[in-house]
C-alpha cells in the first residue's frame, strides 16, 4: 500500500497568497469576496491570505468600499512597497531603460543614444545614465528585479556579453548585472534580444496541453525556431516550451554556422552575405534593404 505525501500548510498558504497577488495584478483592485469568486478558494481562506499579505506590506486597503446589496466590502490593491522592475535594452540604436510596476505599467522611461562603434565603456556609461533616470531613489518603490536585453551573445553563466567575430554591434565584455547591482535588490536576468523575442512570440500563442496535436504534426508554441534577420543574424530555439541556450548560451548564434556558399564552397553563413554583396559598405552589418530587393 503506497501513500503520497500531503502538501504542508506552509505550501498551501503560499499558493493561496500567490493566487491573491495574481488576481490583484490582473484586476488592480478587488474585494476579498471578488478574489474568492475569481479563484474558487473559500472566503475564510482568502481572508486569511489577505491578513498575511497586509501584515507583510504586500497589499493595502484602498479606503474604497463596494456598493450594492449586502455588506459593503473593502477594496484592496497592491502596496507601493511591492516596488518596480527595471527593463533595459542595449542595441545599436542606444540604451533604453524603463521602470515597470507590478501591474505592468511603465512608470518611467529614458533613452541614451549610442554610436554603432561604441565600446564597452561608452555602453556602460549610457546604461548607467538611462537607469539612473528611471530607477526610484527612495523607498517604498524599490527595484525588486531587472531584465536586460542585449543585441549581442550573452554568456549563460556570467551574464556578460560575448565577443564573436563579425558582429555588427559589439560592446566588448560589458557586464550588465554588475552595473545594475547598486540599483536592484533582487535578481538580474540578462539574455540575448532574439531569445526575448522568442519568449514574447510564445506568450502570444494560445496555451496548449503537452502533446496536443503533436501526433498530427501540427506546430505548437512549445516547439519552434525563431529566426531574426536584420543588420545581424539571430536565432532562438524553443523546445518543450523552454528557450534552449546551450552550455555557454550560444545555441542560437547561427551567423558562423558553416553552409554552402557561392560556387559551392563551404563558408560561414555571415560570409555568404558578404560574397553576395549584401553587407553595408565598410561594415559587417547586413544591408537589409539590399536583401529585400535582391533577385
C-alpha positions as CSV (number, residue, x, y, z in Angstrom):
1,X,0.0,0.0,0.0
2,X,1.5,3.3,-1.1
3,X,0.9,6.7,0.4
4,X,1.6,10.1,-1.1
5,X,3.0,13.0,1.0
6,X,0.5,15.7,1.6
7,X,1.4,19.3,0.9
8,X,2.4,21.3,4.0
9,X,0.3,24.0,5.4
10,X,3.0,26.5,4.7
11,X,3.0,25.5,1.0
12,X,-0.8,25.8,0.8
13,X,-0.7,29.2,2.4
14,X,2.0,30.3,0.0
15,X,-0.1,29.1,-3.0
16,X,-3.1,30.9,-1.7
17,X,-1.2,34.1,-1.3
18,X,0.1,33.8,-4.8
19,X,-3.4,33.4,-6.2
20,X,-4.4,36.6,-4.3
21,X,-1.5,38.6,-5.7
22,X,-2.0,37.4,-9.2
23,X,-5.7,38.3,-9.1
24,X,-4.8,41.8,-7.9
25,X,-2.1,42.2,-10.6
26,X,-4.7,41.4,-13.2
27,X,-7.6,43.4,-11.8
28,X,-5.8,46.2,-9.9
29,X,-8.3,46.4,-7.0
30,X,-10.6,43.7,-5.7
31,X,-12.6,42.9,-2.5
32,X,-11.9,39.7,-0.7
33,X,-15.2,38.3,-1.9
34,X,-14.3,39.1,-5.5
35,X,-11.0,37.3,-5.1
36,X,-12.7,34.3,-3.6
37,X,-15.1,34.2,-6.6
38,X,-12.3,34.6,-9.1
39,X,-10.0,31.9,-7.6
40,X,-12.6,29.4,-6.4
41,X,-11.0,29.5,-3.0
42,X,-13.2,29.8,0.1
43,X,-13.8,33.2,1.6
44,X,-12.3,32.3,5.0
45,X,-9.1,31.1,3.3
46,X,-8.9,34.2,1.2
47,X,-9.5,36.4,4.2
48,X,-6.5,34.7,6.0
49,X,-4.4,35.3,2.9
50,X,-5.3,39.0,2.9
51,X,-4.4,39.2,6.6
52,X,-0.9,37.7,5.9
53,X,-0.3,39.9,2.9
54,X,-1.4,43.0,4.6
55,X,0.9,42.3,7.6
56,X,3.7,41.7,5.2
57,X,3.0,45.1,3.5
58,X,2.2,43.5,0.1
59,X,-1.4,44.7,-0.1
60,X,-3.3,47.7,1.2
61,X,-6.8,48.7,1.9
62,X,-7.6,51.5,-0.6
63,X,-10.3,53.0,1.6
64,X,-12.9,52.4,-1.1
65,X,-16.0,50.4,-0.4
66,X,-18.2,48.3,-2.7
67,X,-21.8,49.3,-3.3
68,X,-25.0,47.4,-3.8
69,X,-27.0,44.9,-1.8
70,X,-25.4,43.2,1.2
71,X,-22.5,44.1,3.3
72,X,-20.0,46.6,1.8
73,X,-16.6,45.1,1.0
74,X,-13.3,46.8,1.2
75,X,-11.3,47.2,-1.9
76,X,-7.6,46.1,-1.8
77,X,-4.8,46.7,-4.1
78,X,-1.0,46.0,-4.3
79,X,1.1,48.2,-2.0
80,X,3.5,50.7,-3.5
81,X,6.2,48.8,-1.4
82,X,5.9,46.0,-3.9
83,X,8.3,48.1,-5.9
84,X,9.2,48.1,-9.6
85,X,11.2,46.2,-12.1
86,X,13.8,47.6,-14.4
87,X,13.7,46.7,-18.1
88,X,16.8,47.6,-20.1
89,X,17.5,47.2,-23.8
90,X,21.0,47.6,-25.3
91,X,21.1,47.8,-29.1
92,X,22.9,49.7,-31.9
93,X,20.3,52.5,-31.6
94,X,21.1,53.1,-27.9
95,X,20.2,52.1,-24.4
96,X,16.5,52.2,-23.3
97,X,15.6,51.8,-19.7
98,X,12.1,51.6,-18.2
99,X,10.7,51.2,-14.7
100,X,7.6,48.9,-14.7
101,X,5.3,48.5,-11.7
102,X,3.6,45.3,-10.5
103,X,0.6,45.9,-12.8
104,X,2.9,46.0,-15.9
105,X,2.6,49.8,-16.4
106,X,5.7,51.8,-17.4
107,X,6.2,54.4,-14.8
108,X,9.4,56.0,-16.2
109,X,11.4,55.7,-19.4
110,X,14.7,57.0,-20.7
111,X,16.8,56.6,-23.8
112,X,20.5,57.3,-24.4
113,X,21.9,57.1,-27.9
114,X,24.9,55.0,-28.8
115,X,27.2,55.2,-31.8
116,X,27.5,51.9,-33.8
117,X,31.2,51.7,-32.9
118,X,30.6,52.2,-29.1
119,X,32.9,50.2,-26.9
120,X,32.1,48.6,-23.5
121,X,33.0,51.8,-21.6
122,X,30.7,54.0,-23.7
123,X,27.9,51.4,-23.5
124,X,28.3,51.2,-19.7
125,X,28.1,55.0,-19.3
126,X,24.9,55.1,-21.5
127,X,23.4,52.3,-19.4
128,X,24.2,54.0,-16.1
129,X,22.7,57.3,-17.4
130,X,19.5,55.7,-18.6
131,X,19.0,53.6,-15.5
132,X,19.7,56.5,-13.1
133,X,17.0,58.5,-14.9
134,X,14.2,55.9,-14.2
135,X,15.3,54.0,-11.0
136,X,13.5,55.2,-7.9
137,X,15.9,56.8,-5.5
138,X,13.9,56.1,-2.3
139,X,11.5,53.7,-0.6
140,X,8.9,52.4,-0.9
141,X,9.2,51.9,-4.7
142,X,12.4,49.8,-4.6
143,X,13.7,48.0,-7.6
144,X,12.9,44.3,-7.0
145,X,14.3,42.8,-10.2
146,X,15.7,43.7,-13.6
147,X,15.8,42.1,-17.0
148,X,18.3,43.1,-19.7
149,X,18.0,42.5,-23.5
150,X,21.3,42.8,-25.5
151,X,21.8,42.7,-29.2
152,X,24.9,40.5,-28.6
153,X,25.5,37.0,-27.4
154,X,25.3,36.5,-23.7
155,X,27.4,34.1,-21.6
156,X,24.9,31.8,-19.8
157,X,26.9,31.5,-16.6
158,X,28.1,35.1,-16.1
159,X,25.6,37.2,-17.9
160,X,28.4,39.1,-19.7
161,X,28.2,39.9,-23.4
162,X,30.4,37.7,-25.6
163,X,32.9,38.6,-28.3
164,X,32.1,37.0,-31.7
165,X,33.8,37.8,-34.9
166,X,32.0,39.9,-37.5
167,X,29.3,41.1,-35.1
168,X,27.8,44.3,-36.4
169,X,27.3,45.6,-32.8
170,X,29.9,44.6,-30.3
171,X,30.5,46.4,-27.0
172,X,33.2,44.2,-25.5
173,X,32.7,42.3,-22.3
174,X,30.0,44.5,-20.9
175,X,28.7,43.1,-17.6
176,X,25.1,44.5,-17.2
177,X,24.5,42.5,-13.9
178,X,27.4,44.3,-12.1
179,X,26.3,47.7,-13.5
180,X,22.8,47.2,-12.1
181,X,23.7,45.8,-8.8
182,X,23.6,49.1,-6.9
183,X,20.1,49.8,-8.1
184,X,18.5,46.3,-7.8
185,X,17.6,44.4,-4.6
186,X,16.8,41.1,-6.4
187,X,17.9,39.1,-9.4
188,X,19.1,40.5,-12.7
189,X,18.4,38.4,-15.8
190,X,20.4,39.1,-18.9
191,X,19.7,37.5,-22.3
192,X,20.0,37.9,-26.0
193,X,17.4,40.1,-27.7
194,X,16.3,37.3,-30.0
195,X,15.7,34.9,-27.1
196,X,13.5,37.6,-25.5
197,X,11.6,38.0,-28.8
198,X,11.0,34.2,-29.0
199,X,9.6,34.3,-25.5
200,X,7.3,37.1,-26.4
201,X,6.2,35.2,-29.5
202,X,5.5,32.2,-27.3
203,X,3.5,34.3,-24.9
204,X,1.2,35.5,-27.7
205,X,0.3,31.9,-28.6
206,X,-2.8,30.2,-27.1
207,X,-2.0,27.7,-24.3
208,X,-1.9,24.1,-25.5
209,X,-1.5,21.0,-23.4
210,X,1.7,19.0,-23.7
211,X,1.3,16.6,-26.7
212,X,-1.8,18.4,-28.1
213,X,-1.9,18.0,-31.9
214,X,1.7,16.7,-32.0
215,X,0.6,13.3,-33.4
216,X,-0.8,15.1,-36.4
217,X,2.4,17.1,-36.8
218,X,0.8,20.5,-36.0
219,X,3.1,23.3,-34.9
220,X,2.7,24.3,-31.3
221,X,4.1,27.2,-29.3
222,X,6.2,24.7,-27.3
223,X,8.5,23.8,-30.1
224,X,9.7,26.3,-32.7
225,X,12.7,28.1,-34.1
226,X,12.6,31.9,-34.2
227,X,14.9,33.3,-37.0
228,X,15.8,37.0,-36.9
229,X,17.3,38.7,-40.0
230,X,18.3,42.4,-39.7
231,X,21.7,44.0,-39.6
232,X,22.8,40.9,-37.7
233,X,21.7,37.3,-37.8
234,X,20.0,35.7,-34.8
235,X,18.1,32.6,-33.9
236,X,16.3,31.2,-30.8
237,X,15.4,27.6,-30.3
238,X,12.4,26.8,-28.2
239,X,11.8,23.1,-27.3
240,X,9.3,21.8,-24.8
241,X,8.3,25.4,-24.0
242,X,11.8,26.5,-23.0
243,X,14.4,28.6,-24.8
244,X,17.4,26.3,-25.3
245,X,20.6,28.3,-24.8
246,X,23.3,25.6,-24.9
247,X,26.1,25.1,-22.4
248,X,27.6,28.5,-23.0
249,X,24.5,30.3,-24.0
250,X,25.4,30.5,-27.7
251,X,22.9,27.9,-29.1
252,X,21.2,30.4,-31.3
253,X,24.2,32.0,-32.8
254,X,23.8,30.9,-36.4
255,X,26.0,33.5,-38.2
256,X,29.0,31.3,-38.1
257,X,27.3,28.0,-39.0
258,X,29.0,26.6,-42.0
259,X,26.9,26.3,-45.1
260,X,27.2,26.1,-48.8
261,X,28.1,29.5,-50.3
262,X,28.5,30.9,-53.8
263,X,30.4,28.5,-56.1
264,X,29.5,25.5,-53.8
265,X,32.2,26.4,-51.3
266,X,31.7,25.8,-47.6
267,X,31.7,29.0,-45.5
268,X,30.1,30.7,-42.5
269,X,26.6,31.9,-43.1
270,X,27.6,35.5,-42.4
271,X,30.3,35.3,-45.1
272,X,27.6,34.2,-47.7
273,X,26.1,37.7,-47.3
274,X,29.5,39.3,-47.9
275,X,30.1,37.3,-51.0
276,X,26.7,38.2,-52.4
277,X,27.4,41.9,-51.8
278,X,24.6,42.1,-49.1
279,X,26.6,43.8,-46.4
280,X,26.8,47.6,-45.7
281,X,29.9,49.2,-47.1
282,X,32.7,49.1,-44.6
283,X,30.7,47.1,-42.1
284,X,29.8,43.6,-41.2
285,X,26.2,44.6,-40.8
286,X,23.7,43.1,-43.3
287,X,22.2,45.5,-45.8
288,X,18.5,44.6,-45.1
289,X,17.2,46.7,-47.9
290,X,19.5,45.0,-50.4
291,X,18.4,41.6,-49.2
292,X,14.7,42.6,-49.7
293,X,15.3,43.7,-53.3
294,X,17.8,41.0,-54.3
295,X,16.8,38.7,-57.1
